[in-house]
């Protein structure tokens, strides 16, 4: 079972897929667990931040790579201190393989949360924060990129019909055997 291991779990998916909720709940199931939220590193840039868009600027991509490197380094530091780590961020497309390679600690498991678009839209509407600009169908664009361009590394879950606890239970039951990066 996953929570009986000393492990790093990378959780990804589009915005409003449930990454923060699932990652926090999962990290709490370990005896010594840490939740590393990649968005914290994005928010640290308080001047000169370039946001990611479908046609991202070179600066936005550079900042994204820095964010991923910080997430990976933080995961490694906590892992080396004896914690199991759940690190989460929006990691879509070929950059998923890059992120996996940035994390030095092993064993590493990858979980992609992939609920249906309509479910993501409902979740987005219920959140206090807004990930998608009004009038822009970012959910469809990100979901397309996730499903079309992201390598099928690890365990992919359609969490549309699950509660957060059910999703965490499924990750714990399946991730050790099915979420390997090898």
C-alpha positions as a Markdown table, in Angstrom:
| # | Residue | x | y | z |
|---|---|---|---|---|
| 1 | Unk | 0.0 | 0.0 | 0.0 |
| 2 | Unk | 1.3 | 3.4 | -1.0 |
| 3 | Unk | 1.1 | 5.1 | 2.5 |
| 4 | Unk | 3.3 | 2.4 | 4.0 |
| 5 | Unk | 6.2 | 3.5 | 1.8 |
| 6 | Unk | 8.7 | 6.4 | 1.8 |
| 7 | Unk | 7.8 | 7.9 | -1.5 |
| 8 | Unk | 7.3 | 11.0 | -3.6 |
| 9 | Unk | 3.9 | 11.3 | -5.4 |
| 10 | Unk | 3.6 | 13.9 | -8.2 |
| 11 | Unk | -0.1 | 14.8 | -8.7 |
| 12 | Unk | -1.1 | 16.7 | -11.9 |
| 13 | Unk | -4.1 | 17.7 | -13.8 |
| 14 | Unk | -5.7 | 20.8 | -15.2 |
| 15 | Unk | -6.8 | 23.7 | -13.0 |
| 16 | Unk | -9.9 | 22.8 | -10.8 |
| 17 | Unk | -9.3 | 19.0 | -11.3 |
| 18 | Unk | -8.9 | 18.6 | -7.5 |
| 19 | Unk | -5.1 | 18.5 | -7.2 |
| 20 | Unk | -4.9 | 20.7 | -4.1 |
| 21 | Unk | -7.6 | 18.9 | -2.2 |
| 22 | Unk | -6.5 | 15.4 | -3.2 |
| 23 | Unk | -2.8 | 16.2 | -2.5 |
| 24 | Unk | -3.5 | 17.6 | 0.9 |
| 25 | Unk | -5.7 | 14.7 | 1.9 |
| 26 | Unk | -3.2 | 12.1 | 0.5 |
| 27 | Unk | -0.2 | 13.7 | 2.3 |
| 28 | Unk | -2.1 | 13.6 | 5.6 |
| 29 | Unk | -2.5 | 9.8 | 5.2 |
| 30 | Unk | 1.2 | 9.2 | 5.6 |
| 31 | Unk | 2.8 | 9.0 | 9.1 |
| 32 | Unk | 5.2 | 11.7 | 8.0 |
| 33 | Unk | 3.7 | 13.5 | 5.0 |
| 34 | Unk | 4.3 | 16.8 | 3.2 |
| 35 | Unk | 2.1 | 18.6 | 0.7 |
| 36 | Unk | 4.1 | 20.7 | -1.7 |
| 37 | Unk | 1.8 | 23.0 | -3.7 |
| 38 | Unk | 3.5 | 24.3 | -6.9 |
| 39 | Unk | 1.2 | 27.3 | -7.1 |
| 40 | Unk | 2.9 | 28.7 | -4.0 |
| 41 | Unk | 6.1 | 29.2 | -6.0 |
| 42 | Unk | 4.1 | 31.0 | -8.8 |
| 43 | Unk | 2.6 | 33.4 | -6.2 |
| 44 | Unk | 6.0 | 34.2 | -4.8 |
| 45 | Unk | 6.7 | 36.2 | -7.9 |
| 46 | Unk | 5.1 | 39.5 | -6.8 |
| 47 | Unk | 6.5 | 41.8 | -9.6 |
| 48 | Unk | 7.2 | 40.8 | -13.2 |
| 49 | Unk | 5.2 | 37.6 | -13.2 |
| 50 | Unk | 4.3 | 36.2 | -16.6 |
| 51 | Unk | 1.2 | 34.0 | -16.5 |
| 52 | Unk | 0.9 | 30.9 | -18.5 |
| 53 | Unk | -1.4 | 31.1 | -21.5 |
| 54 | Unk | -2.1 | 28.9 | -24.5 |
| 55 | Unk | 0.5 | 30.9 | -26.4 |
| 56 | Unk | 3.0 | 31.4 | -23.6 |
| 57 | Unk | 5.8 | 33.9 | -23.9 |
| 58 | Unk | 9.4 | 32.7 | -23.4 |
| 59 | Unk | 9.4 | 34.5 | -20.1 |
| 60 | Unk | 6.3 | 32.7 | -18.9 |
| 61 | Unk | 7.9 | 29.4 | -19.9 |
| 62 | Unk | 11.1 | 30.3 | -18.1 |
| 63 | Unk | 9.2 | 31.2 | -14.9 |
| 64 | Unk | 7.2 | 27.9 | -15.2 |
| 65 | Unk | 10.5 | 25.9 | -15.4 |
| 66 | Unk | 11.8 | 27.7 | -12.3 |
| 67 | Unk | 8.5 | 26.9 | -10.5 |
| 68 | Unk | 8.9 | 23.2 | -11.4 |
| 69 | Unk | 12.5 | 23.2 | -10.4 |
| 70 | Unk | 11.6 | 24.7 | -7.0 |
| 71 | Unk | 8.8 | 22.1 | -6.5 |
| 72 | Unk | 11.1 | 19.3 | -7.4 |
| 73 | Unk | 13.9 | 20.6 | -5.1 |
| 74 | Unk | 11.5 | 21.1 | -2.2 |
| 75 | Unk | 10.1 | 17.5 | -2.7 |
| 76 | Unk | 13.6 | 16.2 | -2.7 |
| 77 | Unk | 14.6 | 18.1 | 0.5 |
| 78 | Unk | 11.6 | 16.8 | 2.4 |
| 79 | Unk | 12.1 | 13.3 | 1.1 |
| 80 | Unk | 15.7 | 13.4 | 2.2 |
| 81 | Unk | 14.6 | 14.5 | 5.6 |
| 82 | Unk | 12.4 | 11.3 | 6.0 |
| 83 | Unk | 9.1 | 12.6 | 4.8 |
| 84 | Unk | 6.8 | 11.1 | 2.1 |
| 85 | Unk | 6.0 | 14.0 | -0.2 |
| 86 | Unk | 3.0 | 14.8 | -2.4 |
| 87 | Unk | 3.9 | 17.5 | -4.8 |
| 88 | Unk | 1.2 | 19.0 | -7.0 |
| 89 | Unk | 1.1 | 21.4 | -9.9 |
| 90 | Unk | -0.4 | 21.8 | -13.4 |
| 91 | Unk | 2.1 | 19.9 | -15.4 |
| 92 | Unk | 0.8 | 19.3 | -19.0 |
| 93 | Unk | 2.4 | 18.2 | -22.2 |
| 94 | Unk | 6.0 | 17.0 | -22.6 |
| 95 | Unk | 7.0 | 19.0 | -19.5 |
| 96 | Unk | 5.6 | 16.2 | -17.4 |
| 97 | Unk | 8.6 | 14.1 | -18.4 |
| 98 | Unk | 10.9 | 17.0 | -17.6 |
| 99 | Unk | 9.4 | 17.4 | -14.1 |
| 100 | Unk | 9.7 | 13.7 | -13.4 |
| 101 | Unk | 13.4 | 14.0 | -14.3 |
| 102 | Unk | 13.8 | 17.0 | -12.0 |
| 103 | Unk | 12.7 | 15.0 | -9.0 |
| 104 | Unk | 15.8 | 13.1 | -7.9 |
| 105 | Unk | 14.1 | 11.1 | -5.1 |
| 106 | Unk | 12.9 | 7.6 | -5.8 |
| 107 | Unk | 10.5 | 5.9 | -5.6 |
| 108 | Unk | 8.4 | 8.4 | -7.5 |
| 109 | Unk | 4.8 | 7.8 | -8.5 |
| 110 | Unk | 2.8 | 10.1 | -10.9 |
| 111 | Unk | -0.9 | 10.5 | -10.6 |
| 112 | Unk | -2.9 | 12.5 | -13.2 |
| 113 | Unk | -6.4 | 13.6 | -12.2 |
| 114 | Unk | -8.6 | 13.8 | -15.3 |
| 115 | Unk | -12.2 | 14.4 | -14.5 |
| 116 | Unk | -14.6 | 15.3 | -17.3 |
| 117 | Unk | -14.7 | 18.9 | -18.5 |
| 118 | Unk | -18.3 | 19.5 | -17.2 |
| 119 | Unk | -17.2 | 18.4 | -13.8 |
| 120 | Unk | -14.2 | 20.7 | -13.9 |
| 121 | Unk | -16.5 | 23.6 | -14.8 |
| 122 | Unk | -18.8 | 22.9 | -11.8 |
| 123 | Unk | -15.7 | 22.7 | -9.5 |
| 124 | Unk | -14.3 | 25.9 | -10.9 |
| 125 | Unk | -17.6 | 27.7 | -10.3 |
| 126 | Unk | -17.7 | 26.6 | -6.7 |
| 127 | Unk | -14.2 | 27.7 | -5.9 |
| 128 | Unk | -13.2 | 31.0 | -4.2 |
| 129 | Unk | -10.3 | 31.4 | -6.7 |
| 130 | Unk | -10.6 | 31.7 | -10.4 |
| 131 | Unk | -8.3 | 29.8 | -12.7 |
| 132 | Unk | -10.1 | 30.5 | -16.0 |
| 133 | Unk | -10.7 | 33.9 | -17.5 |
| 134 | Unk | -14.4 | 34.7 | -18.3 |
| 135 | Unk | -15.2 | 34.2 | -21.9 |
| 136 | Unk | -12.2 | 32.0 | -22.6 |
| 137 | Unk | -12.8 | 28.3 | -22.7 |
| 138 | Unk | -9.6 | 27.5 | -20.9 |
| 139 | Unk | -11.0 | 24.3 | -19.5 |
| 140 | Unk | -11.4 | 22.8 | -23.0 |
| 141 | Unk | -8.0 | 24.1 | -24.1 |
| 142 | Unk | -6.2 | 22.7 | -21.1 |
| 143 | Unk | -8.1 | 19.5 | -21.1 |
| 144 | Unk | -7.2 | 19.0 | -24.8 |
| 145 | Unk | -3.6 | 19.6 | -24.1 |
| 146 | Unk | -3.7 | 17.2 | -21.1 |
| 147 | Unk | -5.3 | 14.4 | -23.1 |
| 148 | Unk | -3.5 | 15.0 | -26.4 |
| 149 | Unk | 0.0 | 16.1 | -25.5 |
| 150 | Unk | 0.8 | 14.7 | -22.0 |
| 151 | Unk | 2.8 | 11.5 | -21.9 |
| 152 | Unk | 0.8 | 8.6 | -20.3 |
| 153 | Unk | 3.1 | 8.4 | -17.3 |
| 154 | Unk | 1.8 | 6.8 | -14.1 |
| 155 | Unk | -1.8 | 6.4 | -13.1 |
| 156 | Unk | -4.5 | 8.4 | -14.8 |
| 157 | Unk | -7.8 | 8.8 | -12.9 |
| 158 | Unk | -11.2 | 10.0 | -14.1 |
| 159 | Unk | -12.4 | 11.4 | -10.7 |
| 160 | Unk | -15.7 | 12.8 | -12.1 |
| 161 | Unk | -17.9 | 10.5 | -10.0 |
| 162 | Unk | -15.7 | 10.3 | -6.9 |
| 163 | Unk | -15.6 | 12.2 | -3.6 |
| 164 | Unk | -12.1 | 13.5 | -2.6 |
| 165 | Unk | -11.9 | 10.7 | 0.0 |
| 166 | Unk | -12.7 | 8.1 | -2.7 |
| 167 | Unk | -10.1 | 9.4 | -5.0 |
| 168 | Unk | -7.5 | 9.3 | -2.2 |
| 169 | Unk | -8.5 | 5.8 | -1.3 |
| 170 | Unk | -8.1 | 4.8 | -5.0 |
| 171 | Unk | -4.7 | 6.4 | -5.2 |
| 172 | Unk | -3.5 | 4.6 | -2.1 |
| 173 | Unk | -4.8 | 1.3 | -3.4 |
| 174 | Unk | -3.5 | 1.6 | -6.9 |
| 175 | Unk | -0.6 | 4.0 | -7.1 |
| 176 | Unk | 2.2 | 1.8 | -5.8 |
| 177 | Unk | 1.6 | -0.7 | -8.6 |
| 178 | Unk | 0.2 | 1.5 | -11.4 |
| 179 | Unk | 1.8 | 4.9 | -11.0 |
| 180 | Unk | 5.4 | 4.1 | -11.5 |
| 181 | Unk | 7.5 | 6.4 | -13.6 |
| 182 | Unk | 9.7 | 3.6 | -15.0 |
